[in-house]
């Protein structure tokens, strides 16, 4: 059974994101005194005691939203209420009972779903007396809380989960498996064990502002999950959305656009960029979305460099391909070949990354993009048998012995053993006499031999050199 959904709704600046973070136990949503900070539905897996559920943060509900972005915020909030199994209606004691609260309460009654009223910012006896006016909303389940100070949140959540179905019995932990088990070469001689493979592929959709990241998420999902606007910086939080594709669970992480450091404004945008970088750190593969009308800018190379430093998988997505300039006098394949050459030239330090051409507006290339992501993920999870690595090491050292290194008394690098110690990314440990004798050119040579021999055509490899 899918996890039940709990949605937090209320008017702007009532503290919904603070309560969202408090229940999760981490700073996942951006919290600001500026009303309307949250725009999209922010979803995250959460757990309270034995109950697991999906927690949804929403934008503030308003009776008369001004502007297209605010109207889409209301649509996202309405969709959250429609999907929710239990709704937390959050109000603000410092503002008192407002006409907006009355209208939201009437709207929630029409949903015929369990609704728990939480009066927020009740952190002293005076505010507790003021909160009494909220009882006139006539909601049986009413709690006085302070999300910031963690007052009353436990009682609130105990009531919320009482409306959820009983949790299932816990499953036994899967056992770790040893390298080479069931493959050529047998088990790793020193007992290196890998953790169980992850159950889901995490795809972070990153890039500059206004290149179509949110529209690409919507194209993959087939619904308006993220707010799309021509206004740069519409997306603020990192939005996680799980989907099922060809029997695999994929978590799409839509992120805010990453500007150059000198152009990032303080406040909400700064925290949005931090969330985007954190999303890059916790993903398996990053989809670097670029604009076909301005290919491979310096900022695109900077974002790719972040993924390279974090040893993440990377796919370059050339979006808005339907808008790319075409010249009828040139061969039909020329624009694509020119775009590939431009991307390869700009990302010369990651020449192995795959490049996909899409149009989020028309859906062109979206299925091919997901197929490429799954193929890259399988490549990052590949395990090489121990004996095959030893054969490769002998051949590589015979074909190109390590050179003498100046400045180290004429010493020569000696490699005694090669083992794979991790996956995602594939990590290879070289046992050497002195790690300082490894020249970057020889490290690149060994990496290329691993790629050619074992088919790591598009994955970033991590090479570690240590003494015994």
MOPE-V388287 format. One record per backbone hydrogen bond with DSSP energy under -0.5 kcal/mol. CO is the residue of the C=O (numbers start at 1). NH is the residue of the N-H. Records with the same first field share a line. If there is no record, write none. Layout:
CO = NH  NH
This chain:
4 = 54
5 = 85  86
6 = 56
7 = 9  88
8 = 58
9 = 90
10 = 61
11 = 14
15 = 19
16 = 20
17 = 21
18 = 22
19 = 23
20 = 24
21 = 25  26
26 = 28
33 = 35
34 = 37
40 = 42
41 = 43
42 = 57
43 = 240
44 = 55
46 = 53
48 = 51
51 = 48
52 = 4
53 = 46  55
54 = 6
55 = 44
56 = 8
57 = 42
65 = 67
67 = 71
68 = 72
69 = 73
70 = 74
71 = 75
72 = 76
73 = 77
74 = 78
75 = 79
76 = 80
77 = 81
78 = 82
79 = 83
80 = 84
85 = 114
86 = 7
87 = 89  116
88 = 9  90
89 = 118
90 = 11
91 = 93  120
92 = 95  96
96 = 98
98 = 102
99 = 103
100 = 104
101 = 105
102 = 106
103 = 107
104 = 108
105 = 109
106 = 110
108 = 111  113
109 = 112
114 = 87
115 = 117
116 = 89
117 = 143
118 = 91  120
119 = 145
120 = 93
121 = 123
124 = 128
125 = 129
126 = 130
127 = 131
129 = 132
130 = 133
131 = 134
132 = 135
133 = 136
134 = 137
135 = 138
138 = 140
140 = 142
141 = 117
143 = 119  145
145 = 122
146 = 150  151
150 = 152
151 = 146
152 = 156
153 = 157
154 = 158
155 = 159
156 = 160
157 = 161
158 = 162
160 = 163
161 = 164
177 = 194
178 = 181
179 = 188
180 = 183
183 = 186
188 = 191
192 = 179
194 = 177
199 = 249
200 = 202
201 = 203  251
202 = 204  284  285
203 = 205  253
204 = 206  287
205 = 255
206 = 289
207 = 258
208 = 211
212 = 216
213 = 217
214 = 218
215 = 219
216 = 220
217 = 221
218 = 222  223
223 = 225
225 = 41
231 = 234
237 = 239
238 = 240
239 = 241  254
241 = 252
243 = 250
245 = 248
248 = 245  250
249 = 201
250 = 243  252
251 = 203
252 = 241  254
253 = 205
254 = 239
257 = 259
260 = 263  264
261 = 264
263 = 265
265 = 270
267 = 271
268 = 272
269 = 273
270 = 274
271 = 275
272 = 276
273 = 277
274 = 278
275 = 279
276 = 280
277 = 281
278 = 282
279 = 283
280 = 283
284 = 313
285 = 204
286 = 288  315
287 = 206  289
288 = 317
289 = 208
290 = 292  319
291 = 294
297 = 301
298 = 302
299 = 303
300 = 304
301 = 305
302 = 306
303 = 307
304 = 308
305 = 309
306 = 310
307 = 312
308 = 311
313 = 286
314 = 354
315 = 288  317
316 = 318  356
317 = 290  319
318 = 358
319 = 292
320 = 323
321 = 324
326 = 328
327 = 330
331 = 334
333 = 337
334 = 338
335 = 339
336 = 340
337 = 341
338 = 342
339 = 343
340 = 344
341 = 345
342 = 346
343 = 347
345 = 348
347 = 350
348 = 351
350 = 353
354 = 316
356 = 318  358
358 = 321
359 = 363  364
363 = 366
364 = 359
365 = 369
366 = 370
367 = 371
368 = 372
369 = 373
370 = 374
371 = 375
372 = 376
373 = 377
374 = 378
375 = 379
376 = 380
377 = 381
379 = 382
380 = 424
385 = 389
386 = 390
387 = 391
388 = 392
389 = 393
390 = 394
391 = 395
392 = 396
393 = 397
394 = 398
395 = 399
396 = 400
403 = 413
404 = 406
405 = 408  410
408 = 411
411 = 405
414 = 416  433
417 = 431
419 = 421  429
422 = 427
426 = 462
427 = 421  422
428 = 430  464
429 = 419  431
430 = 432  466
431 = 416  417
434 = 437
435 = 438
437 = 439
439 = 443
440 = 444
441 = 445
442 = 446
443 = 447
444 = 448
445 = 449
446 = 450
447 = 451
448 = 452
449 = 453
450 = 454
451 = 455  456
455 = 457
461 = 463
462 = 428
464 = 430
466 = 432
